[in-house]
Amino acid sequence: MKEEIFKTIFEFNPDPIIVFNAIGEIVLINQQGKILFGYKEAELKGKRIDFLMPAELVPIQSAMRFNYVQMPDHRTMGRDFEILAKDKEGRKFHVEIALSPLPNHNDGLFIASIRDISVREETHRNLENRNSKLQQRIKEIENNTFLASHELQEPIRTIKSLSNLLEDNQINKLDAQSKTCLRFLNESSHRMNLLVKGLLDYNRTGINPVANEIEIPKVLDEVKEDLNFLVEETGANIISDRLPQIYGFETEIRALLQNLISNSIKFRKKETSPRIRISANKETHHWHFTIKDNGIGIPDRYQDKIFEMFYRLHPRSQYDGCGIGLAKCKKVVELHNGRIWVDSLEGHGSTFHFTISKN
Amino acid sequence: MEYFKPKPDYVILVDDCIATNFLHQLTIMSSGHHSEILAFETVHEGMEFLESKFSQQKDSSILLFLDINMPGLNGWDFLAECKNDGFDPENLVIIILTAAAMNKDDENLLLENPFVKGILPKPLDVDMIENIWANNFSGSFQAQIK
């Protein structure tokens, strides 16, 4: 009964198994072994294991076997023994071998469990190949975006300078319509300039960032300093609860806070001073930050859309902008394995939430 | 003989960009067209005008250039409203304007809309205006001034 079980396990094991003796002669081979190498049992009888290897590798690989036979131990799959095998048709392929001596056997019998890893290796090679092509492609795109943004700025600056020149020297000679044309020319080139800069900045976000411990209160102070003019002008009141030290990319986090806070000020209600409250909560895997304002709020149906690139919710005449700010915030948060979303009721302020992974 | 509508009573521009509206106004005027041209920066304002015009005079003929990508309510919302309000496609010709590349599915969906008679890239030029007139109204402008 027991023997029958072991015999079945041997024959029907999904990996080929070969039993060989101290001088390398094949004693037994299972079903899968015969399939892998393409021989019938009779063809292998009395043959050495070398018979299943490419001739040029026999000296090296049989030396390995010789060493093993001198000091046999249990070797698991993939450890030490990864060799080249050859089947009846002459196809050479990589195999992994697990080895084990047969205990209490004086003549020295050894069991080799063999696994054909050629498909795995092929897949691995293909993946690596594709991966390196992808990396190269990404580098190329990054580089092109960078170059294009710079190239675009030159003609924009020229348009701007020329229209400024017209405005300074010829404005009195122009009729009302031409003056309007000139004004729109100026505004459009200014907007184009902002768009290109925004796009460049978006694409550079998170390229080779260096992670550090970041004191959020310190970064927040710097952001407030940068926004000082806007804060004074609008009478904005920015308060914060106890804020933590986090691990992340400082430049990106500063930009994130600056974008969200300046949005809270920008989208304020008329005749109401902005009040902004910044808090942070420690959760299991994340820091959860909230930035709550008393601004105009965001209707339900746009609460996901606002994070899309170039998406704007208001006509430019009401609130100027390129539609890049929140897309950048999303990019920064995702760089920190976090999530960003907004809770808001139109007319009743917005609360922006984002999470930052603790590591 | 193909049926042509008479020249539109109004040409409406619905685009959130003031500069684009200004440029389009000049372009339409310089193509020699004398319908009244009105520009609106939001879907809301544009709809308000259409609703009041069509309620005053059911058979007003209106040509409307609609920017599909606008902040907040956009061109798609505008088209949906036109259908909801039960406007007559005989009286309202809409030409869609786009700044960005549009995917084929969206394009087909727009062209199936009974109001939509064309999709054009921004900004409009005189040739485009001529084509729109020739395809939708009683002859080109040149024919009218003869």
Interface residues (C-beta under 8 A of the other chain):
Chain A: Q177 T180 C181 F184 E187 S188 Y302 Y311 R312 L313 H314 P315 R316 S317
Chain B: D16 C17 I18 A19 F22 L23 L26 E41 T42 M70 P71 G72
